[in-house]
């Protein structure tokens, strides 16, 4: 289904670009010359779980056109949310510049944005760990004025937000007739532990440190340009205004590092990453508690990861899912195996 949709939309995207090249505001937004429509190319680039990405090239100038097919955050206008986040983050210099938003659904059945194409390759934990630390420090180091971040989702508590999302995800899995009883029971047991652990967020609420955070830091959401030694964070589908330690923890946990790279960080690698992050970060009142904050998030981030996989499994077994990835489905099935879950939470659940 996803391949068919990608191929069908490729033609639609070409026609969309061709029509909009006649609009002065489109040319201005992308800083294109009046004759840009004489020669352009559109190619399929990649897809996520809720987005399709194409490259649009006008000679040497290249852009990414991103089509949104659904919302993990249950937002009515997911693509506009991501576009506004990219606008906000533009000053970081490590995220793609956004150029164009079309959430009208008039010319295409989905919302879309056009953003900067950043050349490079996905992050490799063996070689790029410190680059990622510097990139996150650039993002988390920006202290925005309150009105600038007013559109972002803000959770009632650092752990409460994840807890509530997990509750919704697990409800979807447990209500599926094909759900594995052993997996559902195990996740329910861990979820009860989460209810007890949620009270620990009072420590964070007492000394809040809030920034724009990404919440989905797998290796393929980073782009590393080795010739220039630059590292960018490109996927901003699910940002919130929250605790930076949530991002750092998400980056470090095995459910993230195994997802695309089949890699688990050593304790030394974790320490080196956090040391570099703090070294690059502007002076921070919470630097002495950062390690504790990161550790507190690990349980919740891992629970969110396996719970999302449980929910996604119920979508993947349906024939009407717009987008799907075979490699992703294999990882989803791996993550909801009882043995995998038990090993993942052995330090937390006796």
N, C-alpha and C positions, 0 to 999 in steps of 0.2 A: 504493500500500500504506500509506504513512504517513498519508494523509488518512483512509483507512478506519479505521486503528487509532485515530487521534485522535478520530474521531467515535464509534467504539464505546466507547472508554474514557471519553468525556464522560459517558455514561449511567452507566457503572460508578462513576465518581468521585462523581456526584450521590448514588447509592445508598450509597456508602461514607460520605460525609459525613452523610447522613441517619441511618444506623445508629449511627455513632460519637457523634452528638450526644446519644445516650441514655447515654453513658458519662461518669461524673463526672470521670474522669482526663483525658478529651479536652477537656471544657469548661474544666477548670483549666489545662491546658497552654496553651490558646489564650486564656485569660482571658475566656471567654464567659459570659453570663448563662444561667440554666437554661432560659429560653424562646427561646434563639437558634435552635432548630430550626424555629420558626414561619415564618421568612423568610430564605432564603439563596439566592444565585445562584452558579452555576458557569459559567465561560466559558473557552474555549480561548484561550491567551495566545501561546505560541510553542513552537518545537521546535528542538533541536540535533541533533547526530548520534546521540546516545545517550540523549536525555531529551525528555520531553513536559512542558510546563508549562501549568497552568490557574490562573485566578484564582478564589478562593472569597471571596465578599463576604457579610458579615452587616451589612446597612445600610451605614454609612460605613466600617466596618472591613473591610479587604481583606488577603488572604493569597495566597501562591503555593503551589500544590500541585505538586510536581515528581515525576514518575515516571521511573524509570531503566530502560532497556531493554538496557544493555550496559556494558562496562567497557573503556576505553582502556588502563587500567593492569593489566588481567587480574586484577582483584581478585574474590574470591568474594562480597564484600558491598560493592559500590560505593556504594550509597546511604548505608549506615551510615558509611562513610569520609568522605563529603562532609558528613554531619550533624555528625560529631565535629569536623571542621575548622571548620565554622561556629560551633560552640560555643566552640572555642578562640579564634576571631577576634572574638568578640562585643565584647571590650574595645576593639577598634580604632575602633569607631563608624562605620566606612565599609563594613561588610559586612552582609548581611541577618541578622537574628536568627532562629535556628532554634527552632521550637516543638514539632514532633511528628515522630517517626520510626516508621515501620512497615515493618520488613524481614521480616515473617513470610510474605508471599506467600499468606496465607490468604483474604483478601477480594478482593484484586486479584492478577493473575498476575505483577506486578512490585513491587519495593520502592518506597517513596515517602517523601517528607518534606514537611512544611509549614513554610514560613518567611515572614518579613516581606515584604510587598509594598512596594517602593520606587518612588515615582512619579518619572517623568522620561523622558528620551530618550537614545538611544545617543550616545556621545562623538563629537564632531566635532573632528578634528585641527586645523582652522583656528582654532577658538575655545576649545577645552577642554584644550589641551596642558598648561598649568600646573596645572590642576585635577587632572588625572591624576597629575602628579608629586607633588602634595601627598597624594593618596590613597595612593599607593604608599609614600610616606615614613611615613605613619601605620601602615601594615601592617608594613613592614620595620623600623620603629623599635622594635618590641616584642621584648624579649629574654626569652623564656620560660624557665622552669626545665626542666631536662632531662626529668623525668617527664611533663610536660605534652605534649611533642612526641613521646613514645616510639612512638605509633601511626603516625606519618607515615612514608612511604617516605623512606629516606635512601640516596642513591646512593653507591657505593664511591669515586667521584671525579666532579667536576663535569662533565667531558667524557665519562667512561666511561659514565655513565648514559645520556646522549643517544646515544653511539656504539652501545651495546648495543640500544637501542630502534630505532635506524636499521637495524641489522643485521636485526632481526626484521621490520621493515616492508618492507625491500627484498627479503627472502627471499620474502615473500608475493607481491610484484609479479613478481619474476623467475620464479617457479614457475607464474604464470598463463599458460595457453596463448595468451591474447589480448594479452599484454603487448607493447608496442612495442619491438622489438629495439634501436633507436637510443637510446631513453630508458633502457632497462635498462643498456646499455653505458656511457652517459654517467654515470649515477648510480653505477655500480660504480667508475668511474674516480675520481669525487669521494670516494667512500667510502674508497678506498685512501689518498687525501690525509688523510682524517679519522684514519686509523690512525696516520699520522705526526704529526699535530697533537695527538693525544690526550696525548702526553707533556707538553705545556705545562701540563696541570692540576697538575703538581707545584708550580708557582708558587702556585696557589690553595690547595693542600693544606698548603703550608708556612706560610701565613698565612690560616687559614680564617675566613670571616665567614658564619655560617649563620643563616638566618631562615626563617619560613614563607613560601614563595613560591607563586604561582599557576600559573605556566608556560604560561598560555593567555590572553594579554592583547590580544585583538582589540577593536576599538572597541565592539562590541555586548555585550561583557561588562562594560562600564562604563555606569552610568546617571547622567546629569547632571540635577539638578533646578535649573533656571535661576532660578526665583523665590527659592530659598533659597541659591543658589550652592554647592550641595553636589554631590559626586561620589562615587559608590559603585562598588565592584567586586562583582559579583553572582554570577558563575559560578565555583564552587569544586569542580569535578568532578575536577581533576587536581593538587591541591597536593602539594608535597613539602617536606622540610626541606633547604634548599639555599642556594646562593649568590644574593643579591639581584641581582647583575649579570646573572644568567640572565633574570630577569623584565624588567629594564630593556632588555636587548638584544632580547628577544622583542617588547617594545612598539615598538621603534624600527625594526626591519628591514622592508624592503618587502613580504616575504611576509605580514606581519601588517597593515600599513597598506593594502595593496591589497585585502585579503580582503573587507572589507565597504564600504570607503570609496573605493577606487580612488585612493588618495593616496600620495605618497611624500614623506617629510619631507626638508627641506633640512638641510644641515649646521648652519646657524644655529639651526634649530628644535630639532635634537638637543641642541645645546649649551645652549640656553635651558631645555630640559626637565631636563637633568642638573643645571644650576645651581640651578634651583628645588627639585629633589629634595634636593640636598645642603643647601640653605638650611633646609629644613623638617625634615630628619633630625636626631635627637639626635646629639651629638658622636660621630664614627665614626673608628676607628683607620685605616680604609682609604679615607678620602675622597680622599687624594692619589693613590691607585691606581685609583679607580673607573673612570675613562675607559678605562684599559688593560684592566681586567677586562671591561667591556662590549664592547669591540672583540674580545676573545678569544672571546667567546661567539657573535658574529654568524655566523661560519662554521658552527658546530654547530647553531645554531637554524634557520638557513636550510636546512641539509641535513635537519634533522628535519622541517621544514615540507613540503618537496617529497617526502620519503620517505613522510610520512603521506598525502599526496595520492595517491601511487602505490598505496599499500595501499588507501586508500579507493576508488580507481577500481575495484579488483577487486571490492569489495563492491557498488558502485553498479551494476555491469553484471549483477549477480544479481537475479533476480526476487523473492527471498525476504527482502530486507533490510527490517527492521521500519520504519525511518525513513529518509527521503530528502528532499533539498531541491534543487530545480532550479537555483537560483542557486549553491548550493554545488558542484554537479556541473560547472557551467560553469567555475568557478574551478579546480576540481580538474584539469579537462582543460587549462586554460591553463597551470597550474603544471608539468605534466609534459610540455609541449611542449619538444623539444630546444633550440629557440632561446631560450626563456624561461630554461631551466636554464643554458645557456651564458652568457647575459648576466648572470644572477644571480651566477655564480661566476667571472666573468672576472678579478676581482682576485686570485683564489686559485689558479686552475688555468690554467697556461700551455699 
